[in-house]
Amino acid sequence: MINKQWAITVFGCLLLQGCGGAEHEAQQAVLEKLRDPDSAKFGQFSEIQGRLACLTVNSKNGVGGYTGDKQALLKKVNGIWTFYSMVNSTHESCISSWPKIERELSADELLQAACAEQKEMGEEFSKPSAGICQYGHAMSDEQKLGFVDAWNNVKETLSNVKALEAEGRSKGYIR
């Protein structure tokens, strides 16, 4: 027979989504950063592309007054929601701008990943951009992202060429 208290707890968790899930994890990450976590009032929560999130938060500041609705910017790192920053904006604005902001903030990481991919593919791909990969730290974020976008276009083109070659082989056009 099922314990009534256990059943009520499980039902309450499911009803309130308070026993886990992305929103609860995001709230916990924000609570750890607040000056007065007990005062937190949460509003809308939206996941963006499965790796970013915006969470509306109103909490007390150091003087004891409520700040008004702000947006917590969160990023999933190794499967865990991590608080990034609190911004003054609407929830809708947060949803539309956070991916762009995050991309600019991670320009160095994206450049390093592109350079690593090129190196893995061999000298034919890494030699032409060796200078960029070696001195990328001196480039602007815009230049880094331009290089990353160009590399992604090259990878897509290579993938398309390989697909066409495979199709040509299967039809006997290429040996």
URJOSUL-V72117 format. One line per field, one symbol per residue. phi: phi as a letter, one per 20 degrees, with the letter a starting at -180 (. if undefined). psi: psi as a letter, one per 30 degrees, with the letter a starting at -180 (. if undefined). Layout:
phi = ???
psi = ???
//
This chain:
phi = .ffffffffffffffeledqngffffgfffgfdefcgfefcecfcceclmccbdcfccbfefeoefenfcdeecceclncfcfdadceaffffgffegfffffffdgfffffffffffffeoggeeffdgffffdgfeefgfffffffffffffffffffffffffffffenfcd
psi = kkkeeeeeeeeeeeefhfgaleeeeeeeeeeffkeifffkjkbkkkkjgffllkkkkklkaffflkflklkkkkkjjhgkkkkelkljlleeeeeffeeeeeeefgeeeeeeeeeeeeeefleeefefgeeeeegffflleeeeeeeeeeeeeeeeeeeeeeeeeeeeeffgfk.
//
